[in-house]
Amino acid sequence: MSENSEILVDRRGPVGLLTLNRPKALNALTLNMIQDLEKALRAFAVEPGIAAVVLLGAGDKSFCAGGDVIALTKEEAGKNGLREDFFREEYVLNHLIHTYPKPYIPLVNGISMGGGVGVSVHGSHTVATERVMFAMPETAIGLFPDVGGSYFLPRLPGEVGTYLALTNSRIKGGDVVQAGVYDAFVDSGSLDALIDALASADWEGDSHTVAEAVIARFARQPEASALEPHREVIDRCFAHDSLAEILSALDAEG
């Protein structure tokens, strides 16, 4: 695809490279991007020479800021075809990523919200940098935590998932790894070297074990957590089964 394409498809040896290429729009997803991602992933899945797939976001500000809500809201009233197609195909893509037969490695370097979470958090080996900022902002416009949020958020430790789902809180840097959203923390300056290492790895044997070992060579302990000091209160207040009880618990904390 040309450099002007919204999805760049490339390969580095046995690694398929996919790049979200709308940096001026914070790499927000359009329906065409979702369709192109799915097409490329299905092609890489059956190509014998591809051992793993890496997903990147163009630029150094945003991995993917979510779905292109502006495009969806510009539709004429009553004509919901684009919206229905967008969400249906987005969820199909999320499920494909979750069940992908080869290592799927998103390198989350910047903003990751909504749809950006959907194309990253379901990967088999997820990597975040100090530039990451995670949130589920769709709750602020009246939508449930989508892109599989009702699957992965309850599986985070304690009540962090409920907290993130209800508050649209943003967590940054190493917090995303300590909260269990992403698997490994890697310095942004090491991402090119990580891709080179994946490309030069010996992929004989179990490919997921190979991917895990390569990433481990670059992973480091995240910096001090801003979220951790509040975990006890979060776990206590958000453990209730109704919003009214949660609000009451928060009021009682002062």
ZADO-1210 file (C-alpha; in nm, 4 decimals, padded with zeros to 6 digits):
<atoms>
<atom x="00.0000" y="00.0000" z="00.0000" code="MET" pos="1"/>
<atom x="00.1113" y="00.3575" z="-00.0610" code="SER" pos="2"/>
<atom x="00.2458" y="00.5837" z="00.2125" code="GLU" pos="3"/>
<atom x="-00.0873" y="00.7706" z="00.1955" code="ASN" pos="4"/>
<atom x="-00.2841" y="00.4599" z="00.2882" code="SER" pos="5"/>
<atom x="-00.4599" y="00.4609" z="00.6252" code="GLU" pos="6"/>
<atom x="-00.3156" y="00.1149" z="00.6945" code="ILE" pos="7"/>
<atom x="00.0430" y="00.0399" z="00.5952" code="LEU" pos="8"/>
<atom x="00.1193" y="-00.3274" z="00.5365" code="VAL" pos="9"/>
<atom x="00.4826" y="-00.4389" z="00.5348" code="ASP" pos="10"/>
<atom x="00.7041" y="-00.7191" z="00.6557" code="ARG" pos="11"/>
<atom x="01.0445" y="-00.7473" z="00.8147" code="ARG" pos="12"/>
<atom x="01.1636" y="-01.0989" z="00.7567" code="GLY" pos="13"/>
<atom x="00.9185" y="-01.3335" z="00.9308" code="PRO" pos="14"/>
<atom x="00.7320" y="-01.0464" z="01.1004" code="VAL" pos="15"/>
<atom x="00.4281" y="-00.8826" z="00.9441" code="GLY" pos="16"/>
<atom x="00.4102" y="-00.5108" z="01.0189" code="LEU" pos="17"/>
<atom x="00.0809" y="-00.3225" z="01.0279" code="LEU" pos="18"/>
<atom x="00.0759" y="00.0536" z="01.0906" code="THR" pos="19"/>
<atom x="-00.2261" y="00.2700" z="01.1680" code="LEU" pos="20"/>
<atom x="-00.1461" y="00.5674" z="00.9465" code="ASN" pos="21"/>
<atom x="-00.3611" y="00.8672" z="01.0393" code="ARG" pos="22"/>
<atom x="-00.1273" y="01.0545" z="01.2748" code="PRO" pos="23"/>
<atom x="-00.3034" y="01.3904" z="01.2254" code="LYS" pos="24"/>
<atom x="-00.6266" y="01.2238" z="01.3433" code="ALA" pos="25"/>
<atom x="-00.4440" y="01.0446" z="01.6279" code="LEU" pos="26"/>
<atom x="-00.4776" y="00.7250" z="01.4214" code="ASN" pos="27"/>
<atom x="-00.8526" y="00.7120" z="01.4896" code="ALA" pos="28"/>
<atom x="-01.0166" y="00.4144" z="01.3207" code="LEU" pos="29"/>
<atom x="-01.2405" y="00.4449" z="01.0167" code="THR" pos="30"/>
<atom x="-01.4496" y="00.1634" z="00.8734" code="LEU" pos="31"/>
<atom x="-01.2031" y="00.1289" z="00.5847" code="ASN" pos="32"/>
<atom x="-00.9156" y="00.0913" z="00.8311" code="MET" pos="33"/>
<atom x="-01.1002" y="-00.1799" z="01.0209" code="ILE" pos="34"/>
<atom x="-01.1694" y="-00.3668" z="00.6979" code="GLN" pos="35"/>
<atom x="-00.8102" y="-00.3319" z="00.5765" code="ASP" pos="36"/>
<atom x="-00.6739" y="-00.4522" z="00.9122" code="LEU" pos="37"/>
<atom x="-00.8945" y="-00.7583" z="00.9045" code="GLU" pos="38"/>
<atom x="-00.7951" y="-00.8363" z="00.5450" code="LYS" pos="39"/>
<atom x="-00.4228" y="-00.8036" z="00.6226" code="ALA" pos="40"/>
<atom x="-00.4471" y="-01.0121" z="00.9390" code="LEU" pos="41"/>
<atom x="-00.6290" y="-01.2930" z="00.7630" code="ARG" pos="42"/>
<atom x="-00.3649" y="-01.2922" z="00.4877" code="ALA" pos="43"/>
<atom x="-00.0766" y="-01.3015" z="00.7370" code="PHE" pos="44"/>
<atom x="-00.2477" y="-01.5813" z="00.9309" code="ALA" pos="45"/>
<atom x="-00.2198" y="-01.8242" z="00.6384" code="VAL" pos="46"/>
<atom x="00.1150" y="-01.7058" z="00.4998" code="GLU" pos="47"/>
<atom x="00.3782" y="-01.9671" z="00.5962" code="PRO" pos="48"/>
<atom x="00.6620" y="-01.7141" z="00.5960" code="GLY" pos="49"/>
<atom x="00.4999" y="-01.4954" z="00.8618" code="ILE" pos="50"/>
<atom x="00.5655" y="-01.6049" z="01.2198" code="ALA" pos="51"/>
<atom x="00.4198" y="-01.3059" z="01.4076" code="ALA" pos="52"/>
<atom x="00.2405" y="-00.9763" z="01.3504" code="VAL" pos="53"/>
<atom x="00.3305" y="-00.6372" z="01.5012" code="VAL" pos="54"/>
<atom x="00.0848" y="-00.3457" z="01.5138" code="LEU" pos="55"/>
<atom x="00.2100" y="00.0137" z="01.5324" code="LEU" pos="56"/>
<atom x="00.0619" y="00.3627" z="01.5343" code="GLY" pos="57"/>
<atom x="00.2182" y="00.6255" z="01.3093" code="ALA" pos="58"/>
<atom x="00.3788" y="00.9207" z="01.4863" code="GLY" pos="59"/>
<atom x="00.4860" y="00.9444" z="01.8491" code="ASP" pos="60"/>
<atom x="00.1710" y="01.0952" z="02.0022" code="LYS" pos="61"/>
<atom x="-00.0991" y="00.8359" z="01.9571" code="SER" pos="62"/>
<atom x="-00.1206" y="00.4633" z="01.9062" code="PHE" pos="63"/>
<atom x="-00.4944" y="00.4879" z="01.8350" code="CYS" pos="64"/>
<atom x="-00.7366" y="00.7332" z="01.9940" code="ALA" pos="65"/>
<atom x="-01.0389" y="00.5133" z="01.9186" code="GLY" pos="66"/>
<atom x="-01.3070" y="00.5080" z="01.6548" code="GLY" pos="67"/>
<atom x="-01.3553" y="00.8147" z="01.4378" code="ASP" pos="68"/>
<atom x="-01.6627" y="00.9423" z="01.6225" code="VAL" pos="69"/>
<atom x="-01.6706" y="01.2613" z="01.4131" code="ILE" pos="70"/>
<atom x="-01.7262" y="01.0598" z="01.0953" code="ALA" pos="71"/>
<atom x="-02.0016" y="00.8576" z="01.2619" code="LEU" pos="72"/>
<atom x="-02.1849" y="01.1646" z="01.3965" code="THR" pos="73"/>
<atom x="-02.1808" y="01.3381" z="01.0571" code="LYS" pos="74"/>
<atom x="-02.4323" y="01.0874" z="00.9229" code="GLU" pos="75"/>
<atom x="-02.7770" y="01.2127" z="00.8341" code="GLU" pos="76"/>
<atom x="-03.0366" y="01.1484" z="01.1014" code="ALA" pos="77"/>
<atom x="-03.1993" y="00.8106" z="01.0650" code="GLY" pos="78"/>
<atom x="-02.9349" y="00.6642" z="00.8351" code="LYS" pos="79"/>
<atom x="-02.7528" y="00.4269" z="01.0669" code="ASN" pos="80"/>
<atom x="-02.5943" y="00.1934" z="00.8114" code="GLY" pos="81"/>
<atom x="-02.2408" y="00.3209" z="00.8643" code="LEU" pos="82"/>
<atom x="-02.2715" y="00.3009" z="01.2407" code="ARG" pos="83"/>
<atom x="-02.4031" y="-00.0540" z="01.2303" code="GLU" pos="84"/>
<atom x="-02.1332" y="-00.1634" z="00.9860" code="ASP" pos="85"/>
<atom x="-01.8617" y="00.0120" z="01.1849" code="PHE" pos="86"/>
<atom x="-01.9411" y="-00.1468" z="01.5197" code="PHE" pos="87"/>
<atom x="-02.0194" y="-00.4918" z="01.3780" code="ARG" pos="88"/>
<atom x="-01.6948" y="-00.5070" z="01.1821" code="GLU" pos="89"/>
<atom x="-01.4948" y="-00.3535" z="01.4665" code="GLU" pos="90"/>
<atom x="-01.6130" y="-00.6283" z="01.7012" code="TYR" pos="91"/>
<atom x="-01.5388" y="-00.8960" z="01.4405" code="VAL" pos="92"/>
<atom x="-01.1847" y="-00.7547" z="01.4188" code="LEU" pos="93"/>
<atom x="-01.1487" y="-00.7563" z="01.7998" code="ASN" pos="94"/>
<atom x="-01.2542" y="-01.1218" z="01.8100" code="HIS" pos="95"/>
<atom x="-01.0125" y="-01.2092" z="01.5292" code="LEU" pos="96"/>
<atom x="-00.7281" y="-01.0520" z="01.7282" code="ILE" pos="97"/>
<atom x="-00.8290" y="-01.2386" z="02.0446" code="HIS" pos="98"/>
<atom x="-00.8305" y="-01.5732" z="01.8614" code="THR" pos="99"/>
<atom x="-00.5383" y="-01.5038" z="01.6261" code="TYR" pos="100"/>
<atom x="-00.3310" y="-01.8182" z="01.5622" code="PRO" pos="101"/>
<atom x="00.0061" y="-01.6401" z="01.5552" code="LYS" pos="102"/>
<atom x="00.1668" y="-01.4002" z="01.8037" code="PRO" pos="103"/>
<atom x="-00.0045" y="-01.0618" z="01.7710" code="TYR" pos="104"/>
<atom x="00.2109" y="-00.7911" z="01.9263" code="ILE" pos="105"/>
<atom x="00.0749" y="-00.4350" z="01.9541" code="PRO" pos="106"/>
<atom x="00.3386" y="-00.1764" z="02.0449" code="LEU" pos="107"/>
<atom x="00.1302" y="00.0823" z="02.2286" code="VAL" pos="108"/>
<atom x="00.3317" y="00.4030" z="02.2200" code="ASN" pos="109"/>
<atom x="00.0968" y="00.6926" z="02.2961" code="GLY" pos="110"/>
<atom x="-00.2789" y="00.7376" z="02.3353" code="ILE" pos="111"/>
<atom x="-00.4784" y="00.4146" z="02.3461" code="SER" pos="112"/>
<atom x="-00.8494" y="00.4700" z="02.3928" code="MET" pos="113"/>
<atom x="-01.1716" y="00.2938" z="02.2950" code="GLY" pos="114"/>
<atom x="-01.1132" y="00.1336" z="01.9560" code="GLY" pos="115"/>
<atom x="-00.7383" y="00.1599" z="02.0095" code="GLY" pos="116"/>
<atom x="-00.7794" y="-00.0579" z="02.3155" code="VAL" pos="117"/>
<atom x="-00.9784" y="-00.3028" z="02.1052" code="GLY" pos="118"/>
<atom x="-00.6984" y="-00.3550" z="01.8526" code="VAL" pos="119"/>
<atom x="-00.4352" y="-00.3901" z="02.1248" code="SER" pos="120"/>
<atom x="-00.5564" y="-00.5359" z="02.4543" code="VAL" pos="121"/>
<atom x="-00.6815" y="-00.8612" z="02.2973" code="HIS" pos="122"/>
<atom x="-00.3380" y="-00.9369" z="02.1488" code="GLY" pos="123"/>
<atom x="-00.1378" y="-01.2364" z="02.2663" code="SER" pos="124"/>
<atom x="00.1664" y="-01.0271" z="02.3694" code="HIS" pos="125"/>
<atom x="00.0876" y="-00.6637" z="02.4486" code="THR" pos="126"/>
<atom x="00.3590" y="-00.4012" z="02.4938" code="VAL" pos="127"/>
<atom x="00.3257" y="-00.0467" z="02.6310" code="ALA" pos="128"/>
<atom x="00.5763" y="00.2375" z="02.6669" code="THR" pos="129"/>
<atom x="00.6124" y="00.5360" z="02.8982" code="GLU" pos="130"/>
<atom x="00.4106" y="00.7382" z="02.6459" code="ARG" pos="131"/>
<atom x="00.0942" y="00.5320" z="02.6783" code="VAL" pos="132"/>
<atom x="-00.2304" y="00.6839" z="02.8020" code="MET" pos="133"/>
<atom x="-00.5201" y="00.4418" z="02.8426" code="PHE" pos="134"/>
<atom x="-00.8901" y="00.5158" z="02.8878" code="ALA" pos="135"/>
<atom x="-01.2380" y="00.3963" z="02.7908" code="MET" pos="136"/>
<atom x="-01.3827" y="00.7378" z="02.6896" code="PRO" pos="137"/>
<atom x="-01.6933" y="00.5969" z="02.5219" code="GLU" pos="138"/>
<atom x="-01.8586" y="00.5895" z="02.8648" code="THR" pos="139"/>
<atom x="-01.8476" y="00.9723" z="02.8607" code="ALA" pos="140"/>
<atom x="-02.0794" y="00.9777" z="02.5572" code="ILE" pos="141"/>
<atom x="-02.3242" y="00.7276" z="02.7005" code="GLY" pos="142"/>
<atom x="-02.1881" y="00.4037" z="02.5504" code="LEU" pos="143"/>
<atom x="-02.0978" y="00.0946" z="02.7501" code="PHE" pos="144"/>
<atom x="-01.7257" y="00.0042" z="02.7632" code="PRO" pos="145"/>
<atom x="-01.7170" y="-00.1601" z="02.4218" code="ASP" pos="146"/>
<atom x="-01.4459" y="-00.3336" z="02.2094" code="VAL" pos="147"/>
<atom x="-01.4678" y="-00.6291" z="02.4486" code="GLY" pos="148"/>
<atom x="-01.4430" y="-00.4148" z="02.7609" code="GLY" pos="149"/>
<atom x="-01.7028" y="-00.6273" z="02.9380" code="SER" pos="150"/>
<atom x="-01.4645" y="-00.9221" z="02.8862" code="TYR" pos="151"/>
<atom x="-01.1224" y="-00.7847" z="02.9797" code="PHE" pos="152"/>
<atom x="-01.2094" y="-00.5210" z="03.2415" code="LEU" pos="153"/>
<atom x="-01.3598" y="-00.7683" z="03.4945" code="PRO" pos="154"/>
<atom x="-01.0431" y="-00.9760" z="03.4610" code="ARG" pos="155"/>
<atom x="-00.8146" y="-00.6983" z="03.5844" code="LEU" pos="156"/>
<atom x="-00.6973" y="-00.7353" z="03.9465" code="PRO" pos="157"/>
<atom x="-00.9270" y="-00.6208" z="04.2238" code="GLY" pos="158"/>
<atom x="-01.1859" y="-00.3640" z="04.1165" code="GLU" pos="159"/>
<atom x="-00.9626" y="-00.1660" z="03.8786" code="VAL" pos="160"/>
<atom x="-01.1737" y="-00.2736" z="03.5803" code="GLY" pos="161"/>
<atom x="-01.4987" y="-00.1481" z="03.7341" code="THR" pos="162"/>
<atom x="-01.3250" y="00.1768" z="03.8285" code="TYR" pos="163"/>
<atom x="-01.1977" y="00.2322" z="03.4732" code="LEU" pos="164"/>
<atom x="-01.5325" y="00.1363" z="03.3203" code="ALA" pos="165"/>
<atom x="-01.7413" y="00.3732" z="03.5317" code="LEU" pos="166"/>
<atom x="-01.5138" y="00.6757" z="03.5625" code="THR" pos="167"/>
<atom x="-01.3392" y="00.7136" z="03.2236" code="ASN" pos="168"/>
<atom x="-01.0232" y="00.7645" z="03.4272" code="SER" pos="169"/>
<atom x="-00.6986" y="00.7845" z="03.2333" code="ARG" pos="170"/>
<atom x="-00.3977" y="00.5846" z="03.3410" code="ILE" pos="171"/>
<atom x="-00.0517" y="00.6380" z="03.2022" code="LYS" pos="172"/>
<atom x="00.2894" y="00.4802" z="03.1642" code="GLY" pos="173"/>
<atom x="00.3674" y="00.1845" z="03.3845" code="GLY" pos="174"/>
<atom x="00.0239" y="00.1957" z="03.5465" code="ASP" pos="175"/>
<atom x="-00.1240" y="00.0171" z="03.2460" code="VAL" pos="176"/>
<atom x="00.1043" y="-00.2808" z="03.3094" code="VAL" pos="177"/>
<atom x="00.0665" y="-00.2770" z="03.6872" code="GLN" pos="178"/>
<atom x="-00.3126" y="-00.2607" z="03.6417" code="ALA" pos="179"/>
<atom x="-00.2967" y="-00.5644" z="03.4128" code="GLY" pos="180"/>
<atom x="-00.4171" y="-00.3898" z="03.0954" code="VAL" pos="181"/>
<atom x="-00.0979" y="-00.4638" z="02.8980" code="TYR" pos="182"/>
<atom x="00.1643" y="-00.7317" z="02.9521" code="ASP" pos="183"/>
<atom x="00.5068" y="-00.5695" z="02.9238" code="ALA" pos="184"/>
<atom x="00.6640" y="-00.2256" z="02.9684" code="PHE" pos="185"/>
<atom x="00.9342" y="-00.1261" z="02.7172" code="VAL" pos="186"/>
<atom x="01.1081" y="00.2085" z="02.6682" code="ASP" pos="187"/>
<atom x="00.9852" y="00.3850" z="02.3548" code="SER" pos="188"/>
<atom x="01.3447" y="00.4233" z="02.2363" code="GLY" pos="189"/>
<atom x="01.3797" y="00.0441" z="02.2275" code="SER" pos="190"/>
<atom x="01.0850" y="-00.0337" z="01.9996" code="LEU" pos="191"/>
<atom x="01.2851" y="-00.0397" z="01.6744" code="ASP" pos="192"/>
<atom x="01.5386" y="-00.2720" z="01.8344" code="ALA" pos="193"/>
<atom x="01.2555" y="-00.4920" z="01.9588" code="LEU" pos="194"/>
<atom x="01.1134" y="-00.5213" z="01.6078" code="ILE" pos="195"/>
<atom x="01.4615" y="-00.6047" z="01.4732" code="ASP" pos="196"/>
<atom x="01.5000" y="-00.8718" z="01.7405" code="ALA" pos="197"/>
<atom x="01.1651" y="-01.0246" z="01.6509" code="LEU" pos="198"/>
<atom x="01.2621" y="-01.0206" z="01.2830" code="ALA" pos="199"/>
<atom x="01.5948" y="-01.1955" z="01.3493" code="SER" pos="200"/>
<atom x="01.4630" y="-01.4468" z="01.6031" code="ALA" pos="201"/>
<atom x="01.4706" y="-01.8204" z="01.5475" code="ASP" pos="202"/>
<atom x="01.1031" y="-01.9042" z="01.5158" code="TRP" pos="203"/>
<atom x="01.1467" y="-02.2788" z="01.5303" code="GLU" pos="204"/>
<atom x="00.9235" y="-02.4347" z="01.7921" code="GLY" pos="205"/>
<atom x="00.6320" y="-02.2635" z="01.9641" code="ASP" pos="206"/>
<atom x="00.6022" y="-01.9119" z="01.8210" code="SER" pos="207"/>
<atom x="00.4287" y="-01.7695" z="02.1282" code="HIS" pos="208"/>
<atom x="00.7168" y="-01.8853" z="02.3483" code="THR" pos="209"/>
<atom x="00.9630" y="-01.7210" z="02.1086" code="VAL" pos="210"/>
<atom x="00.7713" y="-01.3912" z="02.1105" code="ALA" pos="211"/>
<atom x="00.7519" y="-01.3905" z="02.4901" code="GLU" pos="212"/>
<atom x="01.1266" y="-01.4524" z="02.5231" code="ALA" pos="213"/>
<atom x="01.2206" y="-01.1750" z="02.2797" code="VAL" pos="214"/>
<atom x="00.9938" y="-00.9196" z="02.4490" code="ILE" pos="215"/>
<atom x="01.1314" y="-01.0188" z="02.7909" code="ALA" pos="216"/>
<atom x="01.4792" y="-00.9101" z="02.6785" code="ARG" pos="217"/>
<atom x="01.3541" y="-00.5525" z="02.6347" code="PHE" pos="218"/>
<atom x="01.0986" y="-00.5326" z="02.9151" code="ALA" pos="219"/>
<atom x="01.1768" y="-00.3405" z="03.2321" code="ARG" pos="220"/>
<atom x="01.0061" y="-00.2610" z="03.5589" code="GLN" pos="221"/>
<atom x="00.7699" y="00.0379" z="03.5223" code="PRO" pos="222"/>
<atom x="00.8240" y="00.3556" z="03.7166" code="GLU" pos="223"/>
<atom x="00.6386" y="00.4236" z="04.0406" code="ALA" pos="224"/>
<atom x="00.2653" y="00.3785" z="04.0040" code="SER" pos="225"/>
<atom x="00.0255" y="00.6709" z="04.0439" code="ALA" pos="226"/>
<atom x="-00.2684" y="00.4305" z="04.0673" code="LEU" pos="227"/>
<atom x="-00.1321" y="00.1899" z="04.3267" code="GLU" pos="228"/>
<atom x="-00.1677" y="00.4238" z="04.6305" code="PRO" pos="229"/>
<atom x="-00.5438" y="00.4371" z="04.5607" code="HIS" pos="230"/>
<atom x="-00.5944" y="00.0655" z="04.5018" code="ARG" pos="231"/>
<atom x="-00.7225" y="-00.0113" z="04.8520" code="GLU" pos="232"/>
<atom x="-00.9949" y="00.2555" z="04.8255" code="VAL" pos="233"/>
<atom x="-01.0796" y="00.1551" z="04.4667" code="ILE" pos="234"/>
<atom x="-01.1116" y="-00.2112" z="04.5607" code="ASP" pos="235"/>
<atom x="-01.3289" y="-00.1267" z="04.8600" code="ARG" pos="236"/>
<atom x="-01.5611" y="00.1274" z="04.6967" code="CYS" pos="237"/>
<atom x="-01.6075" y="-00.0358" z="04.3578" code="PHE" pos="238"/>
<atom x="-01.6727" y="-00.3858" z="04.4904" code="ALA" pos="239"/>
<atom x="-02.0466" y="-00.3239" z="04.5220" code="HIS" pos="240"/>
<atom x="-02.3048" y="-00.4594" z="04.2801" code="ASP" pos="241"/>
<atom x="-02.4947" y="-00.1394" z="04.2074" code="SER" pos="242"/>
<atom x="-02.4012" y="00.2129" z="04.1095" code="LEU" pos="243"/>
<atom x="-02.5967" y="00.3549" z="04.4028" code="ALA" pos="244"/>
<atom x="-02.3918" y="00.1466" z="04.6477" code="GLU" pos="245"/>
<atom x="-02.0671" y="00.2505" z="04.4808" code="ILE" pos="246"/>
<atom x="-02.1609" y="00.6190" z="04.5009" code="LEU" pos="247"/>
<atom x="-02.2554" y="00.5796" z="04.8668" code="SER" pos="248"/>
<atom x="-01.9244" y="00.4106" z="04.9394" code="ALA" pos="249"/>
<atom x="-01.7354" y="00.6905" z="04.7669" code="LEU" pos="250"/>
<atom x="-01.9273" y="00.9516" z="04.9652" code="ASP" pos="251"/>
<atom x="-01.8427" y="00.7688" z="05.2852" code="ALA" pos="252"/>
<atom x="-01.4705" y="00.7863" z="05.1973" code="GLU" pos="253"/>
<atom x="-01.4887" y="01.1652" z="05.1909" code="GLY" pos="254"/>
</atoms>
